[in-house]
Amino acid sequence: MLAFTLCFWFALLSAAAAVDYYETGFENFTPGPDRIAGAPASGTSPAVPATDSWTGSHAGQDRSGIMAESSHALPGLGNAAYLGGSTAAIFSGGSTIFVRRILNRQPAVEGNEIVTIRALVGIKDSSGLTPQLTTRDNFEILIYGNNALSGGSGSTVLGGIQFDNTQLSTTSGLPYKAIYRYFWNPAKNAMDYSYTSVDFVYDTMQSLEIRINYRTNKWSAYFQSVPLFSDLDFYKGSAALNLGSILLQCKVTSTFLPGSNYLLFDDLSIAAEAPAAVIVPELSWLRGTGVQLRWLQEAGYRYEIRQSDTLGSWRTATGGAATAATSTGFTGLLTDTSALSVPRRYYKLIRTFP
């Protein structure tokens, strides 16, 4: 009877401990306007301090803040943050409203190259006499790099997700509620939008997950566990590839006249980790065919199966190292038909950096 023994070698990989960069359910925030980024004193009103190192725009204009459960009326959610919602004309600060949480981390340098951003998000639509005449805005979650961490200056948006609440159907006149990927388009040498073919639902908190590998420069995103896109290039521009900050913004589309729509968000977490350890692959004995091995892969890394009949001399069983294209499931596959002719065979799986 054939006996198969598997051993594993980690090539150039030393897994660092996973780290939580930031996490909040906004329960330690005080409900009310301007309770994220704060606001300066105005007249006899005292200043409102920022909370938990957040910054933002349009201080004191009630463009962002914290809603208690009694205000947003979503049972069990507790406090949640909001962005937008005020229809007051904007006379200062520009037409892009934002809140930002600075992180200033270098995931690949720190050995935890995979960053996962999770949040519950919901869009409250604008109210108006008719859908066609109602003012609406777009909402985005953006990932910024910090060029100063690499010896430069300033920050640059690297990518993000947009919830488009402005485009109307030519047949129904209602918003498409489309979700877009925001990315650097090398063909245009500029940031660009690409429709993900997934739409959001009004008045419902839905889960968003963004996964970025800062070593391979690949990213994926999921909405309600449905893939928005998988293992695409993250950022191909010239700015530094690191994690400077996370920014949530409302892009006011009618000049200085925002709609009553707003983004509600909660349970925000940002964590980093190394790729999962090379694990024992699935091994199957296929009668009359040989041995089939399957293993988990991370897109952008190189994988190679080597084999030996004596443990003294190893040879490639895969034709050389190959770069994985996807990070979904057991995408690595090898069928070794020559195993039929030997009494035993040993295998090892090698993973190396891109």
N, C-alpha and C positions, 0 to 999 in steps of 0.2 A: 504494500500500500504506500502511496506517495505521502510524504509529510512536508508541510509547508510552514516555515518559520519566518516571521516578519520582524525586522528590527528597523530603527529609525534614527536618523542623524539630522540635527538642526545645523544647516550651513549658514554661517554668518548671521544667525538670529539669536538675540538674547532678549527675551521678553521682559519688558519692564512692567511694574505693577500698574494696573488700570487706575485711572484717576478721574474723579468727578471735578470738572472745571467749574460748574455752576449748576444750582438746582433751586427752584422756588415754586411754590404753589400760591405765592402772594398773600399767605395768611398772616405774615408778620408786617404787612403793609397796612397803613391806615386808609380806610375807604374815603374816597373823595377826589375831586379834580386836582390835577397837578401833584399827585401823590406818588409818582414814579421818579420823574426827573427833578421835581421841586419847582419852586417859583420864588422870585425876589419879593421883598416887601413892597406893598403898593398903598400909598396913602397911610391910612391907619391900620391896614392889614399887616399882620406879621409875615415874615418870610416863611415859605414852606420848604423844609429841607428835602433833598433827594434821599431816596431809600436804597440801601444795599448797593451803593456805588453806580447807580444808573445815571445817565445824562440824557439830554434831549433838547428839543427845539420848542419854540413858542411858549416859553415859560409864562405862567400866569394867565393863559388864554383859554384854559379848559379844553385843550386839544387831546389830552391823555389823562389817565388817572386809574383809580381802583374802584371797582364796583363791588359792593357787598352782595351776598346772595339775595337779600331782600330787594335789591335793585334790578339785577339781571334775571331773577326768577327762575334759575336753573337749579333744581333741588340737588343737594349734595356737592355742588361745585365749590361752595365757599367763596372767598374773595377771588376775583379775576381782574386782570388788567384790560383796559380798553384804550383804543387809539382811534381818534376821529369822533364823529358824532355831533360836533358843534357846527351849526350853519352860519354862525357869525362871520362876517367878512374878515379876511385876513389883510391887515394893513402893514404888518411887519413880520419879518422872519421867513419870507418866501412861501411858496406854495407846496413844499414838501414837509410834512409833519413827521417827526420820528422820535423814537426812544432807543437808547443804545446801552448795551452792557459790554464794557471793555474787558478783554480777557488776556491779551498779549501773551500767547503761548506759541511754541514752535513744536508742533506734534511730532514731526519726523525726527527732529534733533533730539527730542526728549525720549524717543523710542516707543512712543504711543501714537503711531501715525494714523490710526483710524479714529476719527471724531464722529460721534453720533449726536445729532441735535433732535430733540423730541419736544412736541408741544401739542396741546389741544387748542384748536383755532375755530372760530365761528364768525360769520359775517351777518350783521344785521343790515337789511336793505334800507335804502332811503325811502321815506314816505313822501307822497305828493299827489297831486290831482290825477295825473295819468302816468303810467310807467314811462312813456316816451318823453315826457317833459320833466321828469324828476332828475335832479342833479345827483350824480354818482361819482365815486372815486375808486382808485385802485389801491390795493394793500399788498405789501411785500415783506418777506423775511429775507434779509440779505446777510451774506458772510463777507466780512472785510478782512483784508490783510493789513499788517502794520509794517510799512517799509523801513521804519526806524529800527526794527529788530534785526534787520540785515544791513544796517549801515546807511540807509537812505533816509527819506523824510516823508511824512504824510501817510495817509491810509488810502487803500484802493479797494473798491468792491470787486470781489472775485466771482461771485455767483449768487443765485438766490431763487426763490419761488414767488411768483406773483399770483394773487387772486384778483382776476380782472372783473370788476363790477361795472364797467362802463359800456362795453360793446353790446349793442342791441340787435336782436334778430330782425332781419328785414321783413319777415312774414308775421311774427307775433308782436314785435316791438318790445319784447321782454329781454332782460340781460341774458347773455350766454352763460355767465357764471363760470368762466373758463379758468383753468389753472395753467400757468406758463412756467417754463424753465427760463431763467435769466442767466446768460452765459457769455463768455468771450468768444466771438465769432472771428476766427483768423481770416476768413475770406473778406470780411468787412473791416477788420482791424479795429473792432469796436464791440461793446456789449450789445447783445441782441436778445430777442424773445423767441421761444419756440413753444407752440401749443403741445401739451402733453396728452391730449385726447381724453382728459379726465376733468370733470366739473365738480364744483362744490354745491352744497345745499344750504339755503338760508336758515337762520335761527337754529342751527344745530352745531354742537361742538364736535369736531371731527379731528382725528389724530393725524399729525404730520410727522414724518421721520425723514431726516436727511443724513446720509452716511457718506463721509468723505475720507478717502485714503490720501493723506498728504505726501506719502512716499511715491505712490504710483500715479498720483494726480487723477484718480478716477473717483466718480461719485454716483450715488444712486439716491432715489427718493421714493417714499411710499406715502399714500394718502388713504387712510382707513385700511391699511395693509395691502392696498392695490398699488402696484408699481406705477409711478409716474414716468420713470426712466431708470435704466440699470447700466452701471459700469461705463458711463460716458466720460470723456475728458472733462475735467473740472475747470481748470483755468489755464489758458495757453498764451496769456499776455506776458508783459515784461515785469510786472510788479512782483514783490516778494510773496512766496507761497507759504503763508503761516496763518494763524488765527488771531487777528487783531481784536475783532469785536463782532458781536451779533447785533444787528440793527433791524428794528421793525418800523416800517414807514407807511404813511398814507400819502399817495400822490394825488393831489387835488387837480382835477382835470378841467374844471371850469374856473377861469382865472380868478384866483383869490376868493372864490365862492364855493366852499365845500358843501357836500350833501350831508344829510343827517345819518348816512350809513356809517358804520364803525366796525372795527375788528375787535373781537373779544378773544383774549388768549390766556391760557393757564397751564399749570404743570409743565413749565419750561425746564428742560434739563440739557446739559451739554457735558458729555463725557468722552474720554479718550482711552484707547487701549491698543495693545499690540495685536497683530493677527493671531487668530486662534492657533494653538500649537498643532503641529503636524500629528494627526491622530491615526490610530489603527484603521486602515482602509477596510472597506468591505471586500471580502475575499470569497470567491465562489469557485467550486470545482464543477466544470462543465464536462459531463461525460462525453468522451470522444473528441473533445475540443481542446481542453487544457484548463488553465487557471485564468480567471478574470478578476482584476483588481479595480476598485473604484475608490476615489479619495476626494476630500473637500479641497477646494482651491480658492485662492484670493486673486482676483483679476490683476494682471500686471506683474505678478511674481512668476518666476521660472521654476518648473517642476520636472523632476527626472526620477524614474524608477530604475534602480540598478539591481542586478541579480547575481547570485553565486551558487554554485553547487558544492563548494568546499569551505566557504567563509574565508578563503585565503586569497582569492582573486575575484574582483568584481568587474562587471561589464554592464554597459547600458542596455536596458531592455526596451527603451522607448525611442531609440534613434537619436538621443541627445536631449538636452533640456529644452522644453517648449514653454512659451509664455502663455499663461492662462488668459482666456478672453472674458470669462464671467466669474462671478463670485456666488453663484446660486447652486447650492446642493452639491452632490457628488458628481461634479463635471469632469474630473480626471478619470480616464478609463484606459486600461491596458488588458489585452487578451494575449496570454503567453501560450501559444500552441506547442512550443518546443518542450514544455514541461512534461508532456506525455512520455518523453523518452528517457527521463531521469528518475531515480528513486526518491530524491528530495531536492528542494530548491529554496534558497533564502532570498528575500527581497528587502530593499531599503528605499525609502522615499526621501528625496533631497529637495529642499526648497531654498532658493536663493533670491536675493534682491534683484529688482529689474536692472 
